[in-house]
Amino acid sequence: MAGPLRRDGDDVVLVIHAQPGARQSEFAGLHGEALKVRLAAPAQEGKANRELCRFLATAFGVPLASVELLNGESSRHKRVKISSPRLWPPALAAWQ
């Protein structure tokens, strides 16, 4: 996959570099070929993964059930699928 985003029909798959322990959850540019996302949750007991899914659901205007962590559960490098996004985050306008 080239770049941090790939469209798969109506769905979007993101390659993410997660940075847990941030003050607030936000998109933070690129980290190599991945989209860097700062997360306002610690990297323990799945808290950062839950915050990532919550943050992406809000950013793309979908229910939490429409966000699926495909791989990278215990890693900073993750792939996440968003089913039928309703919104497009302004921070990702370059890939729309």
Secondary structure, DSSP 8 states (H G I E B T S, - for coil): --SSEEEETTEEEEEEEEEES-SS-EEEEEETTEEEEEESS-SSTTHHHHHHHHHHHHHHT--GGGEEEEE-TTSSEEEEEESS-S---GGGGGG-
